[in-house]
């Protein structure tokens, strides 16, 4: 074999060795029980453009997004082939090299143009729900300070996206169960799971949650003297039940819950107590999170949040 062919063989061997080195460097971050090391290392910003050239949840691609992109790798490969090919094919290879270079420039320009407009916190929340956040290592562009979790990841319940369909609940007897989107609590049959005679209103259609911690935000307007009680249940398990504070007629609370996963649908319920009034829902959204995610992506939780007993038990269990 020629010297060029031997050099090409060594180059290909170094690619595998480099992948092994990166895997060993990141080994503490994903533990010893990984199955596919390529999938584990492909999320690193240095290798993002190589393994995922057309998908990114980052606000702005890092400079390594094009230096280590698949297009640059293809350009290097074509250039090496040109050096190892007889001169009679040089023109054809020059055309191919030009096409690759044009692809690199076009891809870089497209990435810059869509970096901010294409970002969707709702899509991010859905993607994070599919990950084991206790093992995943998520990066974001460096900033001057921590970013609020809901600014980076925020899934709005579908029923709440349309202002005309947001439910309200009142203690007034309207003569029927609901009038428009307003439900009359006295007309709701007693539906408490513990047989306490309470009448709960479902704020949104139930969903199937993934296992892990979630932060749920409930916001709305409170009219009258009644107080609002929130309950979040996963199948037959009550993840949270308690009153939500009201300030000047406004409800705005974040509740930490810990979902078991595959234990049934997640229900968000409310009821009014100790007075007369109306609750009008304005906001209902959530995001998955973990201590590892908050640290690696430099995200922060709201200061005034409510911890459920299930969430606190899960935190204590991990601290042991």
C-alpha positions as CSV (number, residue, x, y, z in Angstrom):
1,X,0.0,0.0,0.0
2,X,1.1,3.6,-0.7
3,X,2.0,6.1,2.0
4,X,-1.2,8.0,1.3
5,X,-3.3,4.9,1.8
6,X,-1.5,4.0,5.1
7,X,-2.1,7.6,6.3
8,X,-5.8,7.3,5.4
9,X,-6.0,4.1,7.4
10,X,-4.4,5.7,10.4
11,X,-6.8,8.6,10.2
12,X,-9.8,6.3,10.3
13,X,-8.4,4.5,13.2
14,X,-7.8,7.7,15.1
15,X,-11.6,8.6,14.7
16,X,-12.5,5.5,16.7
17,X,-9.8,6.2,19.3
18,X,-11.0,9.7,19.7
19,X,-14.6,8.5,20.3
20,X,-13.3,6.2,23.0
21,X,-11.4,9.0,24.7
22,X,-14.5,11.2,24.7
23,X,-16.5,8.3,26.1
24,X,-14.0,7.8,28.9
25,X,-13.9,11.5,29.7
26,X,-17.7,11.6,30.0
27,X,-18.0,8.3,31.8
28,X,-18.8,9.7,35.2
29,X,-21.7,11.7,33.8
30,X,-23.7,8.8,32.5
31,X,-22.6,6.0,34.8
32,X,-21.5,2.5,34.1
33,X,-24.7,1.0,32.7
34,X,-24.9,2.8,29.3
35,X,-25.6,0.7,26.3
36,X,-24.9,3.0,23.4
37,X,-21.8,5.2,24.0
38,X,-22.4,7.1,20.8
39,X,-25.8,8.2,21.9
40,X,-24.4,9.2,25.3
41,X,-21.6,11.4,23.9
42,X,-23.6,12.9,21.0
43,X,-25.3,15.4,23.3
44,X,-22.0,17.1,24.1
45,X,-21.8,20.6,22.5
46,X,-18.4,19.7,20.9
47,X,-20.0,16.8,19.0
48,X,-23.5,18.3,18.5
49,X,-22.9,19.3,14.9
50,X,-21.4,15.9,14.0
51,X,-24.2,13.6,15.4
52,X,-27.2,16.0,15.2
53,X,-26.5,18.5,12.5
54,X,-30.1,19.4,11.9
55,X,-31.6,19.4,15.4
56,X,-30.8,21.5,18.4
57,X,-32.7,23.0,21.4
58,X,-29.9,25.5,22.0
59,X,-30.6,29.2,21.8
60,X,-27.5,29.7,19.6
61,X,-25.3,27.0,18.1
62,X,-21.8,27.0,19.6
63,X,-18.8,27.6,17.4
64,X,-18.1,23.9,17.5
65,X,-21.5,23.4,15.8
66,X,-19.8,24.0,12.4
67,X,-16.2,23.2,13.2
68,X,-17.1,19.6,14.1
69,X,-20.2,19.4,11.9
70,X,-20.9,16.5,9.6
71,X,-20.4,18.8,6.6
72,X,-16.8,19.6,7.7
73,X,-16.1,15.9,8.2
74,X,-17.5,15.2,4.7
75,X,-15.3,18.1,3.3
76,X,-12.2,16.7,4.9
77,X,-13.1,13.2,3.5
78,X,-13.6,14.6,0.0
79,X,-10.3,16.6,0.2
80,X,-8.4,13.5,1.3
81,X,-9.9,11.4,-1.5
82,X,-8.9,14.2,-4.0
83,X,-5.3,13.9,-2.8
84,X,-5.4,10.1,-3.2
85,X,-7.0,10.1,-6.6
86,X,-5.3,10.4,-10.1
87,X,-5.4,13.8,-11.7
88,X,-7.9,12.8,-14.4
89,X,-10.6,12.9,-11.7
90,X,-9.5,16.1,-10.1
91,X,-12.2,18.2,-11.9
92,X,-15.1,16.0,-10.7
93,X,-13.8,16.0,-7.2
94,X,-13.3,19.7,-7.3
95,X,-17.0,20.1,-8.1
96,X,-17.9,17.8,-5.2
97,X,-15.7,19.7,-2.9
98,X,-17.4,23.0,-3.9
99,X,-20.8,21.5,-3.3
100,X,-19.7,20.4,0.2
101,X,-18.3,23.9,0.9
102,X,-21.6,25.5,-0.3
103,X,-23.5,23.1,2.0
104,X,-21.3,24.2,5.0
105,X,-21.9,27.9,4.3
106,X,-25.6,27.4,3.8
107,X,-26.1,25.3,6.9
108,X,-24.2,27.8,9.0
109,X,-26.3,30.7,7.7
110,X,-29.5,28.8,8.3
111,X,-28.5,28.0,11.8
112,X,-27.8,31.6,12.6
113,X,-31.1,32.7,11.1
114,X,-33.2,30.2,13.0
115,X,-31.3,30.0,16.3
116,X,-33.7,32.1,18.3
117,X,-37.0,32.1,16.2
118,X,-37.1,28.3,16.1
119,X,-36.8,27.7,19.9
120,X,-39.9,26.3,21.6
121,X,-40.0,25.9,25.4
122,X,-43.0,23.5,24.9
123,X,-41.0,21.3,22.6
124,X,-38.2,21.4,25.1
125,X,-40.5,20.2,27.9
126,X,-41.6,17.3,25.8
127,X,-38.1,16.3,24.9
128,X,-36.9,16.5,28.6
129,X,-39.9,14.3,29.6
130,X,-38.4,11.5,27.5
131,X,-35.0,11.6,29.3
132,X,-33.8,10.2,32.6
133,X,-32.9,13.6,34.0
134,X,-31.1,12.1,36.9
135,X,-28.5,10.8,34.4
136,X,-28.8,13.2,31.4
137,X,-26.3,16.1,31.0
138,X,-28.0,19.1,29.3
139,X,-26.0,22.2,28.3
140,X,-27.1,25.6,27.3
141,X,-25.3,28.7,26.1
142,X,-23.4,30.4,28.9
143,X,-25.1,33.5,30.3
144,X,-24.5,36.0,33.0
145,X,-26.8,34.2,35.4
146,X,-29.2,31.4,35.9
147,X,-32.3,31.2,33.7
148,X,-35.8,30.5,35.2
149,X,-36.8,26.9,34.4
150,X,-40.1,27.9,32.8
151,X,-38.3,30.3,30.4
152,X,-36.3,27.3,29.0
153,X,-38.9,24.5,29.4
154,X,-42.6,25.1,29.6
155,X,-45.5,22.9,28.4
156,X,-48.9,24.6,28.4
157,X,-51.8,22.2,28.8
158,X,-53.7,22.1,25.5
159,X,-57.1,23.0,27.1
160,X,-55.7,26.2,28.4
161,X,-54.1,27.6,25.3
162,X,-57.4,28.9,24.0
163,X,-58.6,31.7,26.3
164,X,-62.2,31.0,25.3
165,X,-62.0,27.5,26.7
166,X,-60.3,28.1,30.0
167,X,-62.6,26.7,32.8
168,X,-64.0,28.6,35.8
169,X,-65.6,27.3,38.9
170,X,-68.1,29.1,41.1
171,X,-69.8,28.4,44.4
172,X,-73.0,29.8,43.0
173,X,-75.8,27.4,42.1
174,X,-76.3,28.1,38.3
175,X,-79.2,25.7,38.0
176,X,-77.2,23.3,35.9
177,X,-73.7,21.8,36.1
178,X,-72.1,24.3,33.7
179,X,-72.9,27.4,31.8
180,X,-70.4,28.0,29.1
181,X,-67.0,27.3,30.6
182,X,-68.1,28.0,34.1
183,X,-68.9,25.0,36.3
184,X,-71.3,25.3,39.3
185,X,-69.7,23.5,42.2
186,X,-73.0,22.8,44.0
187,X,-74.2,20.9,40.9
188,X,-71.1,18.7,40.8
189,X,-71.7,15.3,42.3
190,X,-69.5,14.4,45.3
191,X,-66.4,12.8,43.7
192,X,-63.8,12.8,46.4
193,X,-61.6,9.7,46.3
194,X,-61.5,9.5,50.1
195,X,-65.3,9.8,50.6
196,X,-65.1,13.2,52.3
197,X,-68.0,14.6,50.3
198,X,-65.9,17.2,48.4
199,X,-66.8,18.2,44.8
200,X,-63.7,18.6,42.6
201,X,-63.5,20.3,39.2
202,X,-61.0,19.0,36.6
203,X,-59.0,21.9,35.1
204,X,-57.7,20.0,32.1
205,X,-57.9,16.7,30.3
206,X,-55.8,14.1,32.1
207,X,-52.3,13.3,30.6
208,X,-49.9,10.3,31.0
209,X,-46.9,11.6,32.9
210,X,-43.4,10.3,32.7
211,X,-41.5,9.2,35.8
212,X,-39.7,12.0,37.6
213,X,-40.1,15.4,39.2
214,X,-42.4,18.1,37.7
215,X,-43.0,21.7,38.5
216,X,-46.6,22.7,37.9
217,X,-47.8,26.3,37.7
218,X,-51.4,27.3,38.4
219,X,-52.4,30.9,37.8
220,X,-55.8,32.7,37.8
221,X,-58.1,35.2,39.4
222,X,-60.0,34.7,42.6
223,X,-63.2,36.7,43.2
224,X,-65.1,36.7,46.5
225,X,-64.2,35.3,49.9
226,X,-63.7,31.6,49.0
227,X,-60.4,29.9,49.1
228,X,-58.9,27.7,46.4
229,X,-57.7,24.1,47.1
230,X,-55.6,22.3,44.5
231,X,-55.2,18.5,44.2
232,X,-52.9,16.7,41.8
233,X,-53.4,12.9,41.4
234,X,-51.6,10.3,39.4
235,X,-54.0,7.4,39.1
236,X,-55.0,6.4,42.6
237,X,-52.1,8.3,44.2
238,X,-52.5,11.8,45.5
239,X,-49.3,13.8,44.7
240,X,-50.4,17.0,46.2
241,X,-53.5,18.4,48.0
242,X,-53.6,21.8,49.7
243,X,-54.7,25.4,49.5
244,X,-53.1,27.9,47.2
245,X,-52.4,31.5,48.5
246,X,-54.2,34.4,47.0
247,X,-52.8,38.0,46.9
248,X,-55.1,40.8,45.9
249,X,-57.4,38.4,44.1
250,X,-54.5,36.7,42.1
251,X,-53.5,33.1,42.3
252,X,-50.0,32.2,41.1
253,X,-48.3,29.2,42.6
254,X,-45.7,26.6,41.6
255,X,-46.1,23.1,43.0
256,X,-43.4,20.4,43.0
257,X,-44.6,16.9,42.4
258,X,-42.8,13.6,41.9
259,X,-44.6,11.3,39.3
260,X,-44.2,7.6,39.6
261,X,-44.7,6.9,35.9
262,X,-47.1,4.2,34.5
263,X,-49.3,4.6,37.6
264,X,-52.3,6.2,35.8
265,X,-53.3,9.5,34.3
266,X,-52.4,12.8,35.9
267,X,-55.4,14.9,37.0
268,X,-55.3,18.6,38.1
269,X,-58.3,19.3,40.3
270,X,-59.6,22.3,42.3
271,X,-62.5,23.1,44.7
272,X,-63.6,26.2,46.5
273,X,-64.1,26.3,50.3
274,X,-64.9,28.5,53.2
275,X,-66.9,31.2,51.5
276,X,-68.5,32.3,48.2
277,X,-66.6,33.2,45.1
278,X,-65.4,32.3,41.6
279,X,-62.0,31.1,40.4
280,X,-61.1,31.8,36.8
281,X,-58.1,29.9,35.4
282,X,-55.6,31.9,33.3
283,X,-52.4,29.8,33.3
284,X,-51.7,26.1,33.7
285,X,-48.3,24.7,32.6
286,X,-45.5,22.4,33.8
287,X,-41.9,21.3,33.2
288,X,-39.9,18.3,34.2
289,X,-36.7,19.0,36.1
290,X,-34.1,17.4,38.3
291,X,-31.2,18.7,40.5
292,X,-28.8,17.5,37.8
293,X,-30.6,19.4,35.1
294,X,-30.7,22.6,37.1
295,X,-27.0,22.5,37.7
296,X,-25.8,21.4,34.3
297,X,-28.0,23.8,32.3
298,X,-27.8,26.6,34.9
299,X,-31.5,26.8,35.5
300,X,-33.3,27.9,38.7
301,X,-36.7,27.2,40.3
302,X,-39.0,29.9,41.7
303,X,-38.2,30.9,45.3
304,X,-41.8,30.7,46.4
305,X,-42.8,27.2,45.4
306,X,-44.8,24.6,47.3
307,X,-43.3,21.2,47.9
308,X,-45.6,18.2,48.0
309,X,-45.1,15.4,50.5
310,X,-44.4,13.0,47.6
311,X,-41.7,15.4,46.3
312,X,-40.1,15.8,49.6
313,X,-40.1,12.0,50.2
314,X,-38.4,11.5,46.8
315,X,-35.7,14.1,47.7
316,X,-35.1,12.5,51.1
317,X,-34.8,9.1,49.4
318,X,-32.1,10.3,47.0
319,X,-30.2,12.0,49.8
320,X,-29.8,8.6,51.6
